[in-house]
Amino acid sequence: MNSKTSLQPLHTSQIGATLKYDAGPLLDIGATANRLGCSERFVRRLVQERRIPFVKLGGTRVRFVVSDLDTWVTGQRVEPRR
């Protein structure tokens, strides 16, 4: 491989997808649990029950997009009774 040839990551626009993905870094289960202030076991349960948005990488690896987590948390808000 010469110095002018380098591998470039494929962007969704290059592979014909209609969605553009530029959401930044993905969080693993530990980082997600830390961000939400709960246990890793609870995050795994949310994933198993499909109650939280996640990205599946390969067979069993799951990751979380920070903006998806923020949106999900906002949607979980319960307003007080008046």
N, CA, C and O of each residue as an XYZ file, in Angstrom:
328
protein
N       0.847     -1.167      0.000
C       0.000      0.000      0.000
C       0.894      1.233      0.000
O       1.726      1.391      0.894
N       0.737      2.093     -0.974
C       1.598      3.269     -1.014
C       1.048      4.370     -0.124
O      -0.072      4.279      0.380
N       1.852      5.413      0.062
C       1.466      6.471      1.000
C       0.281      7.295      0.515
O      -0.376      7.950      1.324
N      -0.010      7.280     -0.778
C      -1.132      8.064     -1.289
C      -2.445      7.300     -1.221
O      -3.517      7.889     -1.359
N      -2.365      6.004     -1.010
C      -3.575      5.203     -0.926
C      -3.926      4.997      0.538
O      -3.123      4.471      1.309
N      -5.102      5.403      0.909
C      -5.551      5.176      2.279
C      -7.019      4.785      2.253
O      -7.773      5.186      1.367
N      -7.397      4.016      3.218
C      -8.793      3.606      3.314
C      -9.608      4.719      3.936
O      -9.231      5.266      4.972
N     -10.697      5.049      3.324
C     -11.592      6.077      3.820
C     -12.879      5.406      4.279
O     -13.358      4.489      3.614
N     -13.445      5.837      5.390
C     -14.703      5.236      5.828
C     -15.820      5.566      4.851
O     -15.870      6.659      4.287
N     -16.707      4.613      4.663
C     -17.856      4.838      3.796
C     -18.880      5.686      4.516
O     -19.172      5.460      5.690
N     -19.413      6.637      3.828
C     -20.516      7.439      4.358
C     -21.798      6.877      3.776
O     -21.785      6.280      2.699
N     -22.897      7.062      4.476
C     -24.153      6.487      3.997
C     -24.519      6.988      2.612
O     -25.180      6.278      1.854
N     -24.103      8.189      2.270
C     -24.411      8.705      0.939
C     -23.652      7.928     -0.131
O     -24.079      7.895     -1.286
N     -22.539      7.306      0.231
C     -21.751      6.551     -0.727
C     -22.289      5.141     -0.938
O     -21.952      4.504     -1.936
N     -23.102      4.647     -0.042
C     -23.605      3.289     -0.190
C     -25.103      3.259     -0.508
O     -25.731      2.202     -0.451
N     -25.657      4.394     -0.835
C     -27.031      4.446     -1.310
C     -28.090      4.560     -0.228
O     -29.277      4.469     -0.539
N     -27.717      4.753      1.009
C     -28.716      4.888      2.076
C     -29.309      6.290      2.047
O     -28.670      7.235      1.583
N     -30.512      6.417      2.537
C     -31.159      7.724      2.533
C     -30.887      8.502      3.812
O     -31.030      9.725      3.825
N     -30.499      7.825      4.882
C     -30.236      8.501      6.141
C     -28.778      8.915      6.229
O     -27.891      8.173      5.806
N     -28.532     10.075      6.764
C     -27.167     10.521      7.001
C     -26.892     10.402      8.486
O     -27.686     10.855      9.310
N     -25.776      9.795      8.826
C     -25.448      9.549     10.224
C     -24.177     10.290     10.583
O     -23.105      9.996     10.055
N     -24.298     11.239     11.471
C     -23.140     11.952     11.987
C     -23.462     12.355     13.415
O     -23.480     13.539     13.754
N     -23.716     11.359     14.242
C     -24.186     11.624     15.596
C     -23.068     11.650     16.620
O     -23.335     11.813     17.810
N     -21.842     11.496     16.198
C     -20.742     11.521     17.138
C     -20.456     10.155     17.717
O     -20.853      9.138     17.149
N     -19.767     10.126     18.845
C     -19.358      8.844     19.413
C     -20.531      8.053     19.976
O     -21.559      8.608     20.363
N     -20.343      6.759     20.007
C     -21.343      5.866     20.570
C     -20.903      5.446     21.971
O     -19.712      5.276     22.230
N     -21.861      5.284     22.863
C     -21.571      4.874     24.232
C     -21.826      3.374     24.397
O     -22.764      2.829     23.815
N     -20.995      2.722     25.183
C     -21.248      1.323     25.503
C     -22.198      1.251     26.703
O     -22.654      2.277     27.209
N     -22.485      0.041     27.144
C     -23.450     -0.130     28.230
C     -22.979      0.530     29.519
O     -23.770      1.152     30.228
N     -21.695      0.396     29.819
C     -21.167      0.992     31.045
C     -21.277      2.504     31.055
O     -21.703      3.099     32.045
N     -20.890      3.123     29.945
C     -20.965      4.579     29.848
C     -22.413      5.056     29.859
O     -22.719      6.113     30.410
N     -23.295      4.282     29.255
C     -24.714      4.640     29.242
C     -25.299      4.558     30.652
O     -26.045      5.443     31.073
N     -24.959      3.501     31.372
C     -25.432      3.367     32.753
C     -24.926      4.519     33.605
O     -25.658      5.060     34.433
N     -23.678      4.885     33.396
C     -23.095      6.008     34.126
C     -23.833      7.301     33.806
O     -24.129      8.086     34.707
N     -24.128      7.525     32.538
C     -24.815      8.751     32.109
C     -26.230      8.829     32.666
O     -26.704      9.903     33.037
N     -26.906      7.669     32.722
C     -28.289      7.637     33.205
C     -28.375      7.515     34.725
O     -29.447      7.693     35.304
N     -27.253      7.214     35.367
C     -27.262      7.070     36.816
C     -27.947      5.799     37.286
O     -28.650      5.800     38.297
N     -27.739      4.721     36.552
C     -28.355      3.448     36.914
C     -27.324      2.331     36.736
O     -26.168      2.598     36.406
N     -27.733      1.111     36.950
C     -26.815     -0.019     36.825
C     -26.741     -0.509     35.375
O     -27.638     -0.260     34.569
N     -25.652     -1.208     35.070
C     -25.515     -1.828     33.749
C     -26.602     -2.869     33.543
O     -27.101     -3.041     32.431
N     -26.967     -3.564     34.613
C     -28.021     -4.576     34.524
C     -29.342     -3.954     34.079
O     -30.065     -4.533     33.269
N     -29.650     -2.776     34.613
C     -30.885     -2.092     34.236
C     -30.857     -1.686     32.759
O     -31.862     -1.815     32.060
N     -29.704     -1.193     32.287
C     -29.589     -0.822     30.869
C     -29.772     -2.057     29.996
O     -30.464     -2.000     28.980
N     -29.161     -3.167     30.381
C     -29.327     -4.408     29.606
C     -30.794     -4.842     29.557
O     -31.272     -5.322     28.529
N     -31.495     -4.670     30.668
C     -32.914     -5.018     30.697
C     -33.725     -4.112     29.766
O     -34.624     -4.578     29.065
N     -33.398     -2.808     29.764
C     -34.082     -1.885     28.847
C     -33.851     -2.289     27.396
O     -34.763     -2.215     26.572
N     -32.632     -2.716     27.088
C     -32.326     -3.164     25.724
C     -33.108     -4.432     25.404
O     -33.723     -4.531     24.343
N     -33.088     -5.395     26.307
C     -33.774     -6.666     26.091
C     -35.264     -6.450     25.844
O     -35.867     -7.117     25.003
N     -35.845     -5.521     26.579
C     -37.273     -5.226     26.434
C     -37.546     -4.200     25.335
O     -38.695     -3.831     25.092
N     -36.484     -3.747     24.675
C     -36.565     -2.746     23.601
C     -37.296     -1.487     24.051
O     -38.145     -0.950     23.338
N     -36.948     -1.034     25.241
C     -37.560      0.180     25.796
C     -36.668      1.394     25.623
O     -37.068      2.505     25.972
N     -35.465      1.205     25.091
C     -34.513      2.297     24.915
C     -33.900      2.158     23.517
O     -33.642      1.042     23.067
N     -33.664      3.281     22.826
C     -33.073      3.180     21.485
C     -31.599      2.781     21.568
O     -30.853      3.295     22.401
N     -31.190      1.862     20.697
C     -29.803      1.424     20.665
C     -29.401      1.064     19.252
O     -30.245      0.895     18.372
N     -28.098      0.947     19.047
C     -27.532      0.545     17.767
C     -26.903     -0.818     17.979
O     -26.141     -1.008     18.928
N     -27.208     -1.760     17.119
C     -26.649     -3.098     17.246
C     -25.483     -3.236     16.278
O     -25.638     -3.066     15.069
N     -24.321     -3.543     16.825
C     -23.120     -3.730     16.019
C     -22.767     -5.210     16.014
O     -22.495     -5.795     17.062
N     -22.772     -5.803     14.846
C     -22.455     -7.220     14.792
C     -23.543     -8.051     15.436
O     -24.730     -7.755     15.305
N     -23.127     -9.092     16.129
C     -24.098    -10.005     16.721
C     -24.706     -9.527     18.017
O     -25.926     -9.412     18.127
N     -23.857     -9.242     19.017
C     -24.402     -8.957     20.338
C     -23.986     -7.610     20.905
O     -24.477     -7.227     21.967
N     -23.123     -6.894     20.255
C     -22.665     -5.603     20.777
C     -23.713     -4.525     20.540
O     -24.214     -4.363     19.427
N     -24.033     -3.804     21.585
C     -24.969     -2.692     21.455
C     -24.272     -1.416     21.897
O     -23.440     -1.423     22.804
N     -24.626     -0.334     21.244
C     -24.093      0.985     21.567
C     -25.258      1.964     21.563
O     -26.333      1.677     21.037
N     -25.020      3.123     22.160
C     -26.082      4.114     22.319
C     -25.613      5.464     21.799
O     -24.488      5.887     22.067
N     -26.484      6.136     21.054
C     -26.210      7.477     20.538
C     -26.641      8.469     21.614
O     -27.757      8.393     22.129
N     -25.756      9.392     21.945
C     -26.015     10.342     23.036
C     -27.305     11.127     22.788
O     -28.112     11.286     23.703
N     -27.508     11.613     21.576
C     -28.717     12.403     21.292
C     -29.978     11.551     21.432
O     -31.018     12.052     21.859
N     -29.894     10.254     21.071
C     -31.044      9.359     21.267
C     -31.348      9.184     22.752
O     -32.512      9.157     23.154
N     -30.297      9.065     23.564
C     -30.502      8.928     25.009
C     -31.156     10.167     25.593
O     -32.068     10.069     26.413
N     -30.683     11.344     25.164
C     -31.258     12.593     25.660
C     -32.741     12.701     25.303
O     -33.559     13.101     26.132
N     -33.078     12.343     24.068
C     -34.469     12.373     23.622
C     -35.305     11.373     24.414
O     -36.426     11.675     24.823
N     -34.751     10.182     24.625
C     -35.464      9.146     25.375
C     -35.732      9.602     26.811
O     -36.840      9.432     27.321
N     -34.731     10.175     27.453
C     -34.895     10.646     28.832
C     -35.968     11.724     28.896
O     -36.801     11.716     29.802
N     -35.956     12.646     27.945
C     -36.973     13.703     27.903
C     -38.372     13.097     27.765
O     -39.324     13.580     28.378
N     -38.492     12.044     26.964
C     -39.776     11.377     26.768
C     -40.257     10.620     28.001
O     -41.445     10.318     28.113
N     -39.359     10.314     28.921
C     -39.715      9.591     30.147
C     -40.200     10.518     31.250
O     -40.620     10.061     32.313
N     -40.143     11.805     30.999
C     -40.499     12.788     32.020
C     -41.979     12.684     32.371
O     -42.834     12.591     31.490
N     -42.266     12.701     33.652
C     -43.639     12.665     34.150
C     -43.904     13.991     34.833
O     -43.226     14.354     35.794
N     -44.882     14.703     34.337
C     -45.238     16.006     34.902
C     -45.992     15.795     36.208
O     -46.743     14.829     36.340
N     -45.799     16.688     37.169
C     -46.528     16.568     38.439
C     -48.002     16.905     38.259
O     -48.388     17.667     37.373
N     -48.801     16.315     39.123
C     -50.238     16.642     39.110
C     -50.435     18.003     39.752
O     -49.694     18.385     40.657
N     -51.414     18.716     39.290
C     -51.683     20.039     39.839
C     -52.965     20.025     40.616
O     -53.369     21.052     41.160
